[in-house]
Amino acid sequence: MPTPLSQLGENAVLARLLQQLTTQTPMLTGPGDDCAVVARDSEWDTLLKTDVVVENVHFTPDTLPERIGHKALARAVSDIAAMGGLPEFALVTLLIHPGRSIETAEGIYRGLNRLAARCGVSVAGGETSALPYDGIVINVALTGRVERGRAILRSGGRPGDIICVSGPLGGSFPSGHHLDFEPRLQLARRLMTQGPRPTAMMDLSDGLGADLPRLAQAGGCGFNIRPEQLPLNPGCTPQQGIADGEDYELLLTFDPQDFAQLPHDLRSTLYPIGTLTACATSELTTGWQHFRN
């Protein structure tokens, strides 16, 4: 009897699908991190990312088109930042019902292009298609670059490392932050060039409760967080900071000695919330999981 996706949840669905992928050309880092990493030349490696936003999942039908376009690109840029890289070229696929207006489509691209200009992204083309039901779907495929052999992976954390986040958590949807956030490119690049690098890093798109277990598991670790130390947006509880999702902050780990050596102005932008542990089992209320939420 067929198994419905809702019975599995996103993590289990991905695990099943990743087992079936084949690789013809070697990659430095394959599926399972924020971006794939492939060799480029003696100076740079290439980052590969694709992301999608869907009406009634990532935004509502009354969302301003400019905000939709901003979010569509910003999600992918956030993943490039989480690898310590710089975004380069985007391919944009817009699926939209023919009953929607050209002004809506133009507004989406206007919001996307404004962010692209700020982040140094060139929109290299893409695709448009009619959607057979009323709605909007936007996919962004984005390339980037990172210094050769220097991409910051999810899997680098070790027991005893300090767990940090780069900003307040919780309340992303009611505040509108999930539509208007700025990817943490500048902070990630400062960490790459001005201080000891994080041992592991990813972006918080599905919430701390979903993403921290992924980062810890990638390094064969568990974790211990102190909810009272979570930086929270006004009016949010620690539970919301853990489970709401769509924060788009960086989740990072540092060797304790390296963290102490960070420049003060850089260290002051980070919020320690706990440590990685040797025990690979840790409990945390889950964040967002597609197919179940």
N, C-alpha and C positions, 0 to 999 in steps of 0.2 A: 504494500500500500504506500502511495507517495507520502513523503514527509513534508508538511507545510513549513515554509521558512519561519513562520512565527513561532514554531515549536523549538527552533534552534537558536535564534538570535544572531546578531551580526558576527560575533566572534567565531561561533561554530560554523556559520556559513562560509566565512572567509577561510577558515582552516580547511574545510572540505574542498573549496575551489582551488586554493593554492597548491594542493597536492597534485592537481591535474595540469599545472602550467609546465610548459617545456621551454628550455633556454637553448637557442642555437648559437648565440654569440655571448661569450663570457661577460658577466657584469661584476663590478667590484662589490656592489650591494644590490640584492634583488628585492623581490616583494617582501613587505613586512615592516619597512621603515617609512618615515614620512615621504621620502623620495627614493627612487632607484638611483644608483651611482654607476656611471660607466667611464672608462678611461678616455681622455681626450688627447692630451699632449704632455710635454714635459713640465708644464706649469699648472694646468687646470684639469680637473675632472668635470664631467657633465652630470647635472642633476635632471631627472625626469619626473614630472608630476602631472596627474590629471585629477580634476575634481568637478563635481556637479552640484547645482542647486535646483531644487524642484519646488514648484508652487504648492503650497499647503503642507510642505515639509520644512523648507528653509525660509520661506517668506509667505505672506498672505496675499490674496488677490488684490487688496487695496494698497499694497506697498508701492511707494513711488518707484518708477522704473530706474531712475538714477541710482537709487539705493540697491536695487537688485543687481545692477551691473557692477557696482562697487563690490558687493559681497562676493559675486561670482569669481572675480579675479583675486580679491583679497584672501580668500580661503587658500587658493593655490600658492600665492606669494608667502603666506604664513608658513606653509610647509617647506618652502625653499629656505626661509629664514631659520627654521628649526634644524636644518642641516648645516647652518653657518654659511650659507651661500648667497649669491646674488642672482636675481631673476633676469632672464634675457628675452626669450621669444614665446609668444602665446598664440595658440590656435583656438578660436572660439566657435563653438557649435551652438546655434540657437534653434530650438524647437518651439514653435509657437502656433497656436490655433489661428486659422485664417480670419476668424472673426475679430481678433485683436487688431489694434490700430498700428499704422506705421509709426505714429508718434510714440507709442509704447516701445517699439523696437529701437527707435532712434534714442530714446531716453536711456534704455539699457546700455547701449554702446557709449553714450555720453558719460555715464557714471563709470563705466569700465575704463574708458580712455583717460579720464582725469586721474584715476589711480595709477594707470600705466605710466603716465608722464611723470608722476612723483616717484615711482619705483624704478624707473629706467627700463621699462618693459616695452618691447616692440611687438605690436599685434601683427602677426605675419599672415593672417588670413583665417580660414575656418570653413564653416558650412552653415547653411540654413535649411530648415525643412518644415513643412506643415505638420502640425500635431493633430492627430485624428480626434482628439477630445479637447475640451476647453482647458487651457492651461499654458504654462511656460516652463521649459526646461533649458538650462544653460550649462554646457560643459566647457571647461577650460583645460587645455593641455599646455603645460608650461615647461620650458627648459630653463636651466640655470647653470651656474658654474661655481665651483669651490676649489680652493687651492688643492693641488694634487696630494692625495692621501690624507687630507685634513678634514673631511666631512665628519661632523659630529653625529654619531649614531645613537639609537635608543639603547643599544646593547652594551655600552661602555661602563655602566654603573657597577660599583663594587660595594660589598658590605662596609658600612661605616661612612659612606659618602653622605654629604648633606643634601637633602632634597629642598629645592627652592622653586618658587613661582615668581613671575616677573610683574605681577600686578594683582589687583583685587578680583575676586571671583563672585559668581552668583548674580542672578537677576538679569541675565543678558537679554532675554526676550522682552520683558516689560519695559526695560530701560531703552531699548533700541540699539544697544551696543552690538548685538549680533549682526546688524546691518551696516554700522558706521565705523567699526573698529579699524585701526591702522595696524597692519602687520608689523611685528617687532623686528624689522630688518636692521635698523640702526643699532639696537641693543645687541642683536646677535653678532653683527659684524664687529662691534667693539669687543665683545668677548673673544672673538677670533683673533683680534690683532693687538689688544691693549692689556691683556692680563692672562693669567692661567685659564686655559680653556675648560669648559665643563667636561665631565667624563661622559655624560649622556645628555640628550636634549630631544624634546619633541614639542609640538604645539598642542594646546588644550582646546580641542574642538568638541570632543564628546563629554567633557567634564572630567574633573579630577578622579571621580570614582570609577570611570572607565579607562582613562588614559594612564594613570599611575600604575595600575596593575600590569598594563601592557609594557610600560617601560621597565618595571622591575623584573617581569618575567623574561624579557629579552636579555637581561644580564644575569639571569639565574638567581635573582635575589627576591627577598621579601621587602617589606617596608613597615615603618612605624611612623605615623604622623600624629601631631598634636593639634586637634581641631581648634583649640582655643587660640592657636597661633596663625590660623588662616587669615590672610587679608581679605576682607569682605566688602562688597559694595554696600552703600547705605541701605539699611532696612533688611539686609539678608542675614540668614542664620548660617551657622557652619554646615548644616545639612544641605541648604541651597548651594553653598559654595562648593560642596562635593558633587552634587547630583545634577545641577541645572544644565551645565554644558554651554557650548558656544561662547566660551570666554576668550579664546584666541590669544591667551597669554602663553609664554614659554614655560615649560616644565623642565627643570634642569637639575643635575646632580654634580657635586664638586667633591674632590678630595678635601678633607677639612683643612689641611695645610695650604692648599691652593686657594681655598675660599678666603682664608685670612690674609693672603697676599694680594687679593684684588685691590685695585685703586679704590679709595674710600668712596668717591662719587659713583663708581660703578657698583660697588658692593651695596651701597645704600638704595639702589633701585631694585634689589632682590629681596625676597621674603623667605627666610628659612622656615620650613614647616615640619621637618622630621628627618629621618635617616633611612637609608637602605639597610637591610638586615641580611644575615646569612640564611635565615629561615625563609624558604620559598613560598610559604603559605601565609597570607595576610588577609584580613577581612576589612572590607570597605563597602559602604553602600554604593551600588553601581550608578554610573552616569547613563548617558544616552546610548541605546543600542538600536540600530535600524532593525526592522522586521518585528521588534517586540514593542517599542514605544509607540 
